[in-house]
């Protein structure tokens, strides 16, 4: 047990991940959480406003870009349908699965 605590203290990012997985950081707003996570992960000043680096810009987009098109474009199957409706060819779809277990039983 003591060795586990020492290991966590050497890696502060692991503390944040552990706390987050256990739900202990739910009180924290998204902007503060992403700023702390960025500092711990990258080991540098991490400013979301105004974003200067690529990582800062990605996190800014997570917070402020609520375009429904982005959500749809993240779904490969849904994008295939949109592209097909436009009359363009797409790669063959071998299957659509909702869970890992469905892939194993297929």
C-alpha positions as CSV (number, residue, x, y, z in Angstrom):
1,X,0.0,0.0,0.0
2,X,2.8,2.4,0.9
3,X,4.6,1.7,-2.3
4,X,1.5,2.5,-4.3
5,X,1.1,5.9,-2.6
6,X,4.8,6.7,-3.2
7,X,4.3,5.8,-6.9
8,X,1.3,8.1,-7.1
9,X,3.2,11.0,-5.5
10,X,6.0,10.6,-8.1
11,X,3.5,10.9,-10.9
12,X,0.9,13.7,-10.1
13,X,-0.9,13.0,-13.4
14,X,-1.8,9.5,-12.0
15,X,-3.4,11.1,-9.0
16,X,-5.7,13.2,-11.2
17,X,-6.7,10.2,-13.3
18,X,-7.3,8.1,-10.2
19,X,-9.4,10.8,-8.6
20,X,-11.4,11.4,-11.8
21,X,-12.1,7.6,-12.3
22,X,-13.5,7.5,-8.7
23,X,-15.7,10.5,-9.4
24,X,-13.9,12.7,-6.8
25,X,-13.5,15.6,-9.3
26,X,-17.1,16.0,-10.4
27,X,-17.4,19.2,-8.5
28,X,-14.7,20.8,-10.7
29,X,-15.9,22.7,-13.8
30,X,-14.6,21.5,-17.2
31,X,-12.3,24.5,-17.8
32,X,-10.5,24.1,-14.5
33,X,-10.3,20.3,-15.0
34,X,-8.8,20.6,-18.5
35,X,-6.3,23.2,-17.4
36,X,-5.1,21.1,-14.5
37,X,-5.0,18.0,-16.6
38,X,-3.0,19.9,-19.3
39,X,-0.5,21.1,-16.7
40,X,0.0,17.7,-15.2
41,X,0.2,15.9,-18.5
42,X,2.4,18.3,-20.4
43,X,4.4,19.8,-17.4
44,X,4.1,23.3,-18.6
45,X,1.8,26.3,-18.3
46,X,-1.5,25.4,-19.9
47,X,-3.7,28.3,-20.9
48,X,-7.0,27.6,-22.6
49,X,-7.8,31.3,-23.1
50,X,-6.3,32.5,-25.4
51,X,-5.0,29.2,-26.8
52,X,-1.4,29.4,-28.1
53,X,-0.4,25.8,-28.7
54,X,-2.1,23.0,-30.6
55,X,-3.0,21.2,-27.4
56,X,-4.5,24.3,-25.9
57,X,-6.6,24.8,-29.1
58,X,-7.9,21.3,-29.0
59,X,-9.0,21.8,-25.4
60,X,-10.6,25.1,-26.2
61,X,-12.6,23.3,-29.0
62,X,-13.7,20.7,-26.4
63,X,-15.1,23.5,-24.2
64,X,-16.6,25.9,-26.8
65,X,-17.2,24.2,-30.1
66,X,-20.7,22.6,-29.9
67,X,-21.2,22.0,-33.6
68,X,-23.4,18.9,-34.0
69,X,-21.6,18.2,-37.3
70,X,-18.4,17.4,-35.3
71,X,-20.3,14.8,-33.3
72,X,-21.7,13.2,-36.5
73,X,-18.3,13.2,-38.2
74,X,-16.8,11.3,-35.3
75,X,-19.1,8.4,-36.1
76,X,-17.5,6.5,-39.0
77,X,-20.7,4.6,-39.9
78,X,-22.8,7.8,-40.0
79,X,-20.2,9.6,-42.2
80,X,-20.4,6.7,-44.7
81,X,-24.1,7.2,-45.0
82,X,-23.7,10.9,-45.6
83,X,-21.0,10.4,-48.2
84,X,-23.1,7.7,-49.9
85,X,-26.1,10.0,-50.1
86,X,-23.9,12.4,-52.0
87,X,-23.3,9.8,-54.6
88,X,-19.6,9.2,-53.7
89,X,-18.0,5.8,-53.2
90,X,-17.0,4.7,-49.7
91,X,-14.9,1.8,-48.5
92,X,-16.7,-1.5,-47.8
93,X,-18.2,-1.8,-44.3
94,X,-17.5,-5.2,-42.8
95,X,-19.8,-4.8,-39.8
96,X,-21.3,-2.4,-37.2
97,X,-20.9,-3.5,-33.6
98,X,-22.2,-2.0,-30.4
99,X,-19.8,-3.8,-28.1
100,X,-16.5,-5.8,-28.1
101,X,-18.4,-9.0,-27.3
102,X,-20.4,-8.7,-30.5
103,X,-17.2,-8.7,-32.5
104,X,-16.0,-11.9,-30.8
105,X,-19.3,-13.7,-31.4
106,X,-19.4,-12.6,-35.1
